[in-house]
Amino acid sequence: MNPVFIVGCGYVGGRVARCMLAGGRMVTALVRTEKSFLLLRAKSPQAVRGDLDNPASLAVLPVKDALVYYFAPPPPTGATDPRMKHFLSTITDATRPARIVLVSTSGVYGDCRGEWVTEDRLPQPEADRARRRLDAEQQLRAWGEAHAVPVVILRVPGIYGPGRLPEKRLRSGEPVLREAESPWSNRVHIDDLVRACLAAGERGRANAVYNISDGHPTTMTDYFNRVADVLGLERPPQIALAQASAELSEGMQSYLAESKRLDNRRMREELGVEPRYPELKQGLAACLAGDVAGPA
């Protein structure tokens, strides 16, 4: 079995690492800080220090013949992703990996006016956060073609799971758009995302793009209401779209400016991943039960 190298071993990457270790794979992760290095080593994966913002610190990475998972986000500003450029610049013909799986964002599609979106739709990102992700995709695809390394791209919407619910936001009483004006949004439970990552590494089609979602989009307002209900909190107050610019954060406004419904058929048919949590009802119940499933 090929060794596994993980770039960005956080909420998602850490779970992928644990599943790979449980399956007998050798896993190494890139970490930036000494604290992260020591924490990760205590949890079993091997770790190497390196900073994607400092190419000199990435001199030798153990990616030769490895299955590489790239979870690292781009920098917080700009329209390009220099971190991906720095990572790819470290790889030589002598250290070529076997495959690279990139976790990107469904935000690269931009506003689709609520339409169902397949992977064949031309990306039209409208926010810099999505432009950075598309730049990372394009860099990686071009590099993969030039060096004959298979690349698989996963376009992921909002991730929820144990420890990743908007409880703090709900407790603060921040408003949401009224239901009639709230755009379509998509999400995926962390367990289903991990299963998709594992499947992409094993049988994802070379140079393919996959939408990863539960297949049952709802509105952002519906999501916050359901989370409030399962946590036993008051539902957030609703405001009209005209009030949003004054009362909602710039980041939240950028998400609310986009409406789309992700088609996940390619994920189900090619990767063989049928969501265990196809709707929020099951997924949120699993979050409260601490039900974190394995990769099967």
C-alpha positions, 0 to 999 in steps of 0.5 A, spaced: 500 500 500 502 506 498 504 511 504 499 517 505 501 524 506 496 529 509 497 537 508 492 540 513 491 535 518 485 539 522 478 537 523 477 533 516 484 531 515 485 528 522 479 524 521 482 521 514 489 520 518 485 516 523 482 512 518 488 510 514 492 508 520 486 504 522 487 500 516 494 499 516 497 505 512 503 509 514 501 516 515 505 522 515 502 529 516 505 536 514 504 541 520 506 548 521 507 549 529 511 546 534 505 545 538 501 542 532 507 537 531 507 535 538 500 534 538 499 530 532 505 525 534 501 524 540 496 521 536 500 516 532 501 519 525 508 521 523 509 529 522 514 533 519 514 541 520 513 546 514 510 552 513 506 553 506 507 560 506 515 559 507 517 555 501 524 554 504 521 550 510 518 545 505 525 543 502 524 535 503 517 532 503 516 525 504 511 524 498 514 519 493 509 514 491 504 517 496 497 518 496 497 525 498 491 529 501 491 536 500 486 540 505 490 546 507 486 552 506 489 558 501 491 564 505 485 569 507 486 574 502 488 575 495 485 571 489 490 566 488 493 561 492 501 561 493 501 556 498 499 550 493 504 553 488 509 553 494 507 545 495 508 543 488 514 547 487 517 542 492 516 536 488 521 533 483 521 527 478 524 523 484 519 524 489 513 524 485 506 522 489 502 516 486 496 521 486 493 527 489 486 529 492 484 536 493 479 538 498 476 544 494 469 548 495 463 548 491 463 556 492 467 556 485 461 555 482 459 562 484 451 564 484 447 559 480 440 562 482 438 556 486 439 551 480 442 544 480 449 544 479 453 538 476 461 538 476 460 540 468 458 547 470 463 552 468 466 555 475 464 562 476 467 564 483 464 571 485 468 572 492 475 572 493 475 566 498 472 562 492 477 565 487 483 562 491 480 555 491 479 555 484 486 558 483 489 552 487 485 547 483 487 550 476 494 550 479 494 542 481 490 540 475 496 543 470 501 540 474 498 533 474 497 533 467 505 536 466 507 530 471 503 525 469 500 524 476 493 523 477 489 528 481 482 528 484 478 534 486 472 534 491 468 540 491 465 541 498 460 545 501 458 547 508 461 541 513 457 539 519 459 534 525 460 533 532 464 539 535 462 543 528 455 546 529 454 553 530 452 553 537 456 560 539 452 564 533 445 561 535 447 563 543 449 570 541 442 571 537 445 573 531 439 574 526 438 570 519 435 571 513 427 570 513 426 563 510 422 566 503 429 570 502 434 565 504 438 562 498 439 554 497 445 552 501 448 545 501 452 541 506 455 534 508 456 530 515 463 530 516 463 522 516 460 522 509 466 527 507 471 522 510 468 516 506 468 520 500 476 522 501 477 515 502 474 513 496 477 518 492 484 516 494 482 509 492 478 509 486 477 516 484 477 517 476 484 521 474 483 528 473 475 528 475 471 533 479 466 530 484 461 534 488 461 532 495 454 533 499 448 530 502 444 531 496 438 534 500 440 542 500 435 546 504 436 554 506 441 557 510 435 559 515 432 552 515 439 549 517 440 554 523 433 553 525 434 545 525 440 546 529 437 550 534 431 545 535 436 539 536 440 544 541 434 546 545 436 553 543 431 559 541 431 559 533 435 566 531 431 572 529 429 573 522 430 579 518 429 581 511 434 582 505 434 589 506 437 589 513 442 584 512 448 589 510 447 592 516 446 586 521 450 581 518 457 580 517 461 581 511 463 573 510 455 571 512 453 576 506 458 573 501 455 566 502 448 569 502 449 572 495 450 565 492 444 560 491 445 553 488 443 545 489 449 540 488 448 534 484 451 528 488 450 523 483 457 522 480 459 521 488 454 516 489 455 512 482 463 513 481 466 513 488 460 509 491 459 513 496 451 513 499 451 518 504 449 515 511 446 522 513 442 524 507 438 529 511 439 534 516 435 530 521 439 524 521 446 528 521 444 532 527 441 526 531 448 523 530 452 529 532 448 529 539 449 522 540 457 523 538 456 517 533 462 518 529 462 512 524 468 508 520 470 508 513 466 502 511 
